[in-house]
Amino acid sequence: MNLSVVPDFLAIGGLVLVFAALLRKTGQTRPRYWLVGWAMILVHIVAQFVERNLAAGPAADAALAVSLSMLLLTSVAFIWAGSDARLAWWRDLAITLAAAVPDVAFFVLAAYGADARLAYLLCTALGMASTAWVFRRDRRKPSWCVPIVVGIYAVQATFAWQGAIDQALNWMLFWHYLAVAFCFYRGAARPSVGVAFTTLSFVAWAAVFPVASALEPWLAGWGIQDEAWNLPKFLVATGMIFTLLEEQIGHAEHASQHDALTGLPNRRVFANRLAQALRRARESGGRMAMLVIDLNDFKRINDTLGHAAGDALLHFVAQRLQQGIRAGDTLARLGGDEFAAILPEVADRAGALARAERLARAFDASTEFQGLQLSIGASIGLALYPDDGQDETRLYAAADRAMYASKVAERTPPQSDADPEPA
């Protein structure tokens, strides 16, 4: 009995369990898609084991067909997982895999050793049409993808026409896994070491098919087993896990620095940026301003309409305030219904007041919540460096006092000229 693929089965089986655990722990979507691909690789290995332990015949041919088909469909699943268009993932994944049926038929014909040139060419033509349709269906794919697909299948048709079926199979697997590398890199949220490592590992996986075939005559007596070519698979799995780890660290870092409701920088980040702005102002001899913004009657909205309405209003206010700040300004939520802004490099108090008034216009609009129009006012306090304070504590205290003075002034009704003077 040939047990050469048992180590691969155990390793890939462990990876399937790892990705299943990651899916439960992280709640991210990509491990779900990757899990589908690695499960297909596991089926590929099982079919490979069966094929190697059967005598030549229809059963061995069927096992070979399953093995090759799973290898191809794994690449299709990974290509789709790298896409940024995932609305109804079961439906879209099923459509994408169904579009690969002509390519799978090509592999099945090859596994059974069919000598039918027209059948291979028909599978190639249908594969080109279905693959081009999939790429056209995702409108966010580059427009040049379809011409590239046509050229790729033209090469496959050339191999099929010449009867070089093994070369056609290697070409198909090569470009499929090269496409995985492209889609993985393009679908990453941001470039990182993990993304680069995984992308290069997919390129190495793609290169295995033509390189192993080309070197087989020279390496036949060297004792290099087929399983040695499986190294890129494990590099890909390592890169995927590393990429997920990077993303989790990035999410944790972002969460520690930003408000969960509004996405604005939190008090910690605000304090750091205020210190930096003050340091630059001291070094340049210029001015900077700080604003403290407190919503009026926010507690009443929370008490009468509930916290969901309050959260919706806070989120709306944050979005409106962001539209009123300039590049280089910092807007933060300090907690509750209190916001603050740092305005670096202001010319004078009049210029700072003009920018504060632009922020105040954010409260002229309203947002809808469960059929109700929610609007709210705000009191804004301004402090100017170095006039009102020369360090973070004094500057914040001055802005806070100005904000409370504005709040009191808004609550005090104006005195009519007809009102009698106090005795």
BALO-479383 format. One line per field, with one value per residue (C-alpha): residue number from 1; x, y, z. Coordinates in pm, 1 decimal, padded with zeros to 6 digits. Layout:
N
k NUM	...;
X X	...;
Y Y	...;
Z Z	...;
END
This chain:
423
k 1	2	3	4	5	6	7	8	9	10	11	12	13	14	15	16	17	18	19	20	21	22	23	24	25	26	27	28	29	30	31	32	33	34	35	36	37	38	39	40	41	42	43	44	45	46	47	48	49	50	51	52	53	54	55	56	57	58	59	60	61	62	63	64	65	66	67	68	69	70	71	72	73	74	75	76	77	78	79	80	81	82	83	84	85	86	87	88	89	90	91	92	93	94	95	96	97	98	99	100	101	102	103	104	105	106	107	108	109	110	111	112	113	114	115	116	117	118	119	120	121	122	123	124	125	126	127	128	129	130	131	132	133	134	135	136	137	138	139	140	141	142	143	144	145	146	147	148	149	150	151	152	153	154	155	156	157	158	159	160	161	162	163	164	165	166	167	168	169	170	171	172	173	174	175	176	177	178	179	180	181	182	183	184	185	186	187	188	189	190	191	192	193	194	195	196	197	198	199	200	201	202	203	204	205	206	207	208	209	210	211	212	213	214	215	216	217	218	219	220	221	222	223	224	225	226	227	228	229	230	231	232	233	234	235	236	237	238	239	240	241	242	243	244	245	246	247	248	249	250	251	252	253	254	255	256	257	258	259	260	261	262	263	264	265	266	267	268	269	270	271	272	273	274	275	276	277	278	279	280	281	282	283	284	285	286	287	288	289	290	291	292	293	294	295	296	297	298	299	300	301	302	303	304	305	306	307	308	309	310	311	312	313	314	315	316	317	318	319	320	321	322	323	324	325	326	327	328	329	330	331	332	333	334	335	336	337	338	339	340	341	342	343	344	345	346	347	348	349	350	351	352	353	354	355	356	357	358	359	360	361	362	363	364	365	366	367	368	369	370	371	372	373	374	375	376	377	378	379	380	381	382	383	384	385	386	387	388	389	390	391	392	393	394	395	396	397	398	399	400	401	402	403	404	405	406	407	408	409	410	411	412	413	414	415	416	417	418	419	420	421	422	423;
X 00000.0	00126.3	00111.4	00316.4	00027.6	-00067.2	00156.0	-00005.5	-00350.6	-00272.5	-00119.9	-00402.2	-00659.8	-00501.6	-00520.7	-00890.6	-00944.9	-00735.9	-00933.8	-01261.3	-01146.4	-01038.2	-01378.0	-01550.6	-01309.2	-01266.5	-01605.5	-01427.2	-01554.7	-01232.8	-01151.3	-01490.9	-01392.1	-01043.1	-01194.2	-01384.7	-01060.1	-00861.5	-01146.3	-01120.4	-00744.3	-00822.9	-01055.9	-00780.6	-00536.1	-00787.1	-00858.4	-00484.1	-00439.9	-00715.9	-00574.4	-00225.4	-00353.7	-00576.8	-00478.1	-00505.5	-00863.5	-01186.0	-01183.6	-00828.5	-00918.3	-01220.1	-01005.4	-00752.5	-01034.0	-01159.3	-00806.0	-00731.4	-01075.6	-01043.6	-00704.6	-00860.4	-01172.3	-00955.4	-00793.5	-01137.5	-01253.8	-00939.6	-00981.5	-01334.6	-01226.8	-00985.9	-01265.6	-01411.5	-01762.9	-01916.8	-02286.2	-02457.6	-02154.7	-02318.7	-02498.7	-02200.9	-01957.9	-02191.2	-02216.0	-01838.3	-01777.3	-02046.5	-01868.1	-01564.3	-01755.0	-01602.5	-01253.0	-01341.6	-01471.7	-01134.2	-00959.5	-01199.6	-01139.0	-00764.4	-00789.9	-00967.9	-00712.0	-00970.4	-00834.9	-01097.8	-00945.2	-01279.0	-01409.9	-01104.2	-01146.9	-01517.1	-01437.1	-01178.1	-01424.7	-01693.1	-01438.6	-01326.7	-01687.1	-01784.7	-01466.2	-01497.0	-01859.2	-01754.8	-01496.3	-01744.7	-02004.1	-01778.5	-01763.3	-01490.6	-01246.8	-01009.2	-01140.0	-00830.2	-00913.2	-01137.8	-00875.3	-00624.5	-00871.1	-00915.3	-00538.4	-00499.3	-00756.8	-00603.4	-00282.0	-00485.9	-00657.2	-00316.9	-00200.8	-00527.4	-00504.1	-00150.5	-00258.2	-00029.6	-00290.0	-00043.7	00100.5	-00253.7	-00330.1	-00012.7	-00089.4	-00443.8	-00326.6	-00041.4	-00256.9	-00534.9	-00299.0	-00127.4	-00473.2	-00517.9	-00200.4	-00327.3	-00673.5	-00533.1	-00302.4	-00564.3	-00831.6	-00612.4	-00723.7	-00369.9	-00021.2	00162.2	00434.3	00173.3	00000.3	00329.6	00445.0	00115.4	00108.8	00460.4	00369.8	00075.6	00312.9	00543.8	00244.9	00155.6	00513.7	00525.1	00311.2	00522.8	00855.6	00798.5	00689.9	00987.3	01243.0	01096.7	01333.4	01638.7	01520.2	01390.5	01701.6	01751.4	01497.2	01286.9	00937.9	00621.0	00536.6	00840.9	00650.3	00376.5	00589.2	00423.1	00083.8	00206.3	00375.5	00039.3	-00137.9	00126.2	00090.5	-00288.5	-00271.3	-00006.3	-00224.4	-00520.3	-00295.7	-00181.5	-00541.9	-00645.0	-00356.0	-00448.4	-00813.3	-00713.4	-00481.2	-00750.0	-01005.6	-00769.9	-00732.3	-01080.8	-01431.0	-01636.7	-01957.8	-01834.2	-01495.6	-01335.3	-01005.7	-01059.4	-00934.2	-00598.5	-00520.4	-00653.7	-00416.8	-00118.0	-00207.4	-00271.9	00077.0	00225.5	00033.9	00150.6	00510.5	00500.7	00339.5	00613.0	00888.8	00742.3	00623.9	00274.6	-00072.3	-00308.4	-00661.6	-00857.8	-01236.0	-01455.1	-01800.2	-02083.7	-02427.7	-02729.7	-03020.6	-02866.3	-02975.9	-03336.5	-03318.1	-03161.3	-03426.3	-03728.6	-03632.1	-03383.6	-03012.8	-03048.9	-03174.4	-02892.2	-02633.4	-02780.4	-02763.0	-02403.1	-02299.8	-02472.1	-02314.6	-01969.1	-02011.6	-02130.5	-01845.0	-01592.6	-01719.2	-01637.4	-01275.2	-00975.3	-00694.8	-00452.5	-00722.7	-00813.5	-01169.4	-01221.9	-01495.7	-01384.8	-01679.7	-02057.1	-02179.7	-01850.4	-01633.9	-01313.1	-01110.5	-00750.3	-00696.6	-00322.1	-00162.5	-00436.2	-00344.1	-00538.8	-00851.3	-01072.7	-00951.3	-01007.9	-01359.4	-01439.4	-01338.6	-01539.8	-01845.3	-01802.7	-01817.7	-02123.6	-02306.1	-02295.3	-02581.8	-02810.2	-02904.7	-03111.3	-03115.7	-03404.7	-03444.7	-03743.7	-03951.2	-03848.3	-03635.6	-03357.9	-03167.5	-02970.3	-02771.8	-02426.6	-02213.5	-01860.3	-01575.2	-01252.3	-00907.5	-00609.8	-00244.8	-00054.6	-00313.7	-00541.1	-00295.9	00053.0	00011.3	-00246.6	-00413.7	-00457.2	-00566.1	-00831.6	-00953.1	-00984.7	-01180.2	-01402.7	-01479.3	-01559.8	-01792.1	-01982.3	-02005.5	-02155.9	-02401.8	-02512.4	-02550.8	-02771.6	-02992.9	-03034.5	-03321.2	-03238.4	-03371.7	-03635.1	-03596.8	-03941.5	-03833.5	-03796.2	-03449.7	-03379.8	-03391.6;
Y 00000.0	00344.2	00568.9	00855.4	01104.8	01026.4	01304.0	01551.4	01428.3	01478.9	01822.9	01949.1	01796.6	01993.5	02308.4	02251.6	02230.1	02543.8	02746.6	02615.1	02733.7	03071.0	03109.2	03060.8	03282.2	03578.2	03594.1	03711.9	03610.0	03516.3	03214.1	03077.1	03095.9	02963.3	02673.7	02569.1	02565.8	02367.9	02116.8	02064.5	02008.4	01745.1	01570.2	01599.7	01417.9	01143.5	01087.4	01085.1	00816.0	00605.0	00644.6	00538.3	00226.1	00099.4	-00100.2	00075.3	00086.6	00289.7	00323.0	00460.9	00694.7	00820.6	00884.0	01071.8	01280.3	01374.1	01453.4	01684.0	01845.9	01931.0	02087.6	02307.0	02394.4	02488.9	02758.5	02878.3	02900.0	03093.1	03327.8	03400.7	03442.1	03715.2	03907.3	04213.4	04139.1	03903.9	03977.6	03641.4	03418.4	03076.1	03180.2	03361.3	03083.6	02825.4	03034.9	03073.4	02701.4	02618.0	02840.4	02614.3	02305.8	02320.0	02327.6	02037.9	01847.1	01906.2	01751.1	01455.3	01382.0	01394.7	01167.5	00903.5	00942.1	01046.1	01102.1	01348.4	01670.0	01832.8	01758.1	01927.0	02227.2	02250.0	02244.7	02516.4	02739.5	02694.9	02752.3	03077.0	03197.0	03108.4	03249.7	03573.0	03598.5	03558.6	03834.7	04060.2	03988.5	04145.2	04499.1	04595.1	04368.7	04555.4	04588.6	04418.9	04090.1	03966.0	04006.2	03831.4	03543.8	03512.8	03497.1	03236.1	03005.8	03058.5	02904.0	02615.2	02562.7	02549.6	02272.8	02083.9	02114.0	01975.3	01688.2	01806.0	01742.5	01716.5	02056.1	02194.0	02067.1	02219.6	02547.4	02555.9	02491.7	02741.2	03032.0	02950.7	02969.5	03275.1	03434.7	03337.0	03530.1	03834.6	03826.8	03765.2	04065.7	04286.7	04190.4	04257.9	04547.2	04685.2	04567.8	04383.9	04126.4	03851.0	03955.5	03972.0	03635.4	03464.8	03618.5	03496.0	03153.0	03133.7	03228.2	02945.0	02708.3	02810.9	02761.8	02406.1	02267.7	02371.8	02352.4	02001.1	01878.9	02040.2	01907.1	01556.9	01398.5	01539.1	01478.6	01123.2	00963.9	01216.5	01064.4	01379.2	01267.8	01427.8	01546.6	01776.6	01992.2	02040.7	02285.5	02595.1	02471.4	02486.2	02821.2	02952.3	02820.8	02978.2	03307.6	03301.7	03247.1	03518.2	03755.9	03691.1	03753.2	04083.8	04185.9	04096.9	04299.5	04589.3	04573.4	04562.1	04860.8	05054.6	04971.3	05093.9	05429.9	05495.6	05531.8	05221.5	05412.1	05698.4	05570.2	05898.1	05911.3	05864.8	06066.0	05889.0	05971.0	06324.2	06387.3	06264.5	06480.7	06783.5	06745.7	06717.8	07023.2	07228.3	07120.3	07223.9	07556.6	07626.6	07538.3	07751.6	08037.6	08006.6	07956.8	07663.4	07632.6	07375.3	07336.3	07159.0	07069.4	06960.6	06862.8	07042.4	06842.2	06511.2	06349.0	06435.1	06252.0	05949.1	05946.4	05996.1	05805.2	05554.6	05489.3	05362.0	05704.9	05869.6	05648.7	05723.9	06096.6	06076.2	05888.3	06146.8	06438.9	06281.2	06242.8	06603.2	06738.4	06544.3	06725.5	07057.1	06992.9	07036.2	06796.5	06812.3	06890.8	06632.3	06559.8	06324.8	06198.1	06239.5	06050.0	06070.8	06368.2	06557.8	06610.0	06807.2	06937.6	07048.3	07323.5	07357.4	07659.4	07920.5	08279.9	08449.1	08422.2	08550.1	08273.0	08011.3	08144.9	08124.0	07757.2	07692.8	07848.1	07612.2	07321.3	07475.9	07455.4	07076.5	07110.1	07282.9	06945.3	06658.9	06281.9	06036.9	05762.4	05528.3	05790.1	06072.0	06369.5	06408.8	06735.3	06890.2	07200.3	07229.0	07461.8	07518.8	07656.2	07782.9	07822.3	07967.9	07889.2	08074.2	08339.0	08115.9	07851.5	07722.6	07355.0	07084.4	07116.8	07495.3	07495.3	07229.2	07407.5	07735.5	07569.8	07391.4	07718.2	07885.8	07598.7	07625.9	08003.2	07947.4	07693.4	07934.9	08218.5	08000.8	07907.3	08268.4	08436.4	08775.5	09070.1	09278.2	09655.7	09685.8	09494.8	09726.6	09792.3	09625.2	09858.1;
Z 00000.0	-00097.8	00212.4	00072.0	00088.6	00449.6	00594.4	00355.3	00457.0	00824.9	00765.7	00543.8	00778.5	01061.5	00848.9	00785.1	01161.4	01215.6	00962.4	01107.0	01450.2	01309.9	01148.6	01484.1	01675.6	01442.8	01272.9	00957.4	00617.7	00439.2	00663.2	00557.2	00190.8	00255.7	00449.9	00136.3	-00061.7	00194.9	00228.4	-00148.3	-00113.2	00149.4	-00097.3	-00360.5	-00130.6	-00043.4	-00413.6	-00480.6	-00213.0	-00367.6	-00719.9	-00611.0	-00439.2	-00719.7	-01020.1	-01352.4	-01466.6	-01458.7	-01077.9	-01075.8	-01361.4	-01165.1	-00857.1	-01073.0	-01222.3	-00875.3	-00759.2	-01053.5	-01043.9	-00674.1	-00738.1	-01005.6	-00805.4	-00506.7	-00716.9	-00829.0	-00465.4	-00369.6	-00666.4	-00558.8	-00194.8	-00305.4	-00472.7	-00297.5	-00427.1	-00172.2	-00128.9	-00098.0	-00063.5	-00101.0	-00418.4	-00570.4	-00482.7	-00638.1	-00956.1	-00972.7	-00924.9	-01180.1	-01431.7	-01393.5	-01516.0	-01869.3	-01718.9	-01490.9	-01795.8	-01964.2	-01662.3	-01653.3	-02021.5	-01958.7	-01651.8	-01858.0	-02137.1	-02393.0	-02742.2	-02859.9	-02987.8	-03066.4	-02715.6	-02562.7	-02790.7	-02703.7	-02331.4	-02390.4	-02578.3	-02312.1	-02035.6	-02196.0	-02228.1	-01869.5	-01715.8	-01912.9	-01797.9	-01432.7	-01466.8	-01645.3	-01375.0	-01112.6	-01245.9	-01003.1	-01184.2	-01420.7	-01775.9	-01916.5	-01738.8	-02019.3	-02299.0	-02072.6	-02024.2	-02401.2	-02449.8	-02173.8	-02328.4	-02671.2	-02534.6	-02389.3	-02725.4	-02894.9	-02660.0	-02711.6	-03089.2	-03082.6	-02857.2	-02574.2	-02304.6	-02014.5	-02106.1	-02128.4	-01776.1	-01635.2	-01812.1	-01669.5	-01315.2	-01355.8	-01463.7	-01216.5	-00918.2	-01064.5	-01075.8	-00709.8	-00625.2	-00814.9	-00655.4	-00307.4	-00330.8	-00492.0	-00238.3	00066.5	00285.2	00288.0	00186.5	00463.8	00518.6	00547.4	00226.1	00035.2	00172.4	00086.0	-00261.7	-00337.1	-00198.1	-00439.2	-00722.8	-00612.8	-00602.1	-00956.2	-01072.9	-00936.0	-01219.9	-01520.4	-01333.8	-01195.0	-01537.4	-01710.7	-01460.6	-01429.8	-01688.0	-01507.3	-01150.3	-01201.3	-01046.2	-00769.2	-00530.5	-00509.8	-00416.4	-00547.6	-00197.0	-00202.1	-00449.2	-00189.4	00012.2	-00145.4	-00017.6	00340.6	00279.9	00154.5	00464.5	00688.7	00504.7	00535.1	00910.8	00942.2	00740.3	00969.4	01271.0	01122.0	01058.8	01413.7	01555.9	01327.5	01435.1	01801.9	01756.5	01571.3	01841.2	02111.3	01936.4	01798.5	01930.2	01851.0	01771.1	01552.8	01436.0	01545.9	01736.8	02109.7	02406.3	02409.9	02046.4	02092.2	02383.6	02178.3	01878.0	02098.3	02247.4	01897.4	01773.7	02073.8	02020.1	01654.4	01744.7	02003.4	01757.7	01479.0	01699.4	01549.2	01687.7	01713.8	01843.6	02034.4	02029.1	02282.6	02148.0	02376.1	02247.9	02395.5	02541.9	02437.0	02763.9	02685.4	02351.1	02518.4	02790.9	02563.9	02247.4	02386.7	02349.1	01992.5	01885.1	02079.0	01910.8	01567.5	01642.1	01766.4	01453.9	01234.1	01420.4	01387.8	01011.3	00975.8	01187.1	00978.5	00670.2	00835.1	00925.6	00699.5	00616.2	00906.8	01166.0	01428.3	01535.9	01830.6	02054.5	02413.8	02559.4	02591.0	02389.0	02404.1	02095.8	02050.8	01759.7	01709.4	01453.6	01387.4	01224.3	01269.2	01192.8	01471.9	01683.5	01403.5	01173.3	01444.1	01509.7	01137.8	01132.7	01449.4	01283.4	00990.5	01235.1	01400.4	01067.3	01104.3	01350.5	01101.0	00950.0	01089.0	01049.3	01032.4	01289.9	01277.8	01097.9	01333.7	01237.8	01494.8	01529.1	01807.9	01890.6	02040.1	02245.8	02118.4	02326.5	02168.9	02320.9	02136.1	02195.5	02336.7	02432.6	02643.4	02761.2	02691.9	02775.9	02722.5	03063.2	03053.9	02692.2	02753.2	03066.5	02875.4	02592.2	02843.6	03024.7	02694.5	02605.6	02934.5	02895.2	02549.9	02692.0	02967.8	02718.2	02496.4	02789.7	02908.8	02720.2	02573.1	02775.4	02595.5	02573.1	02734.2	03044.8	03346.3	03476.0	03809.0	04105.8;
END
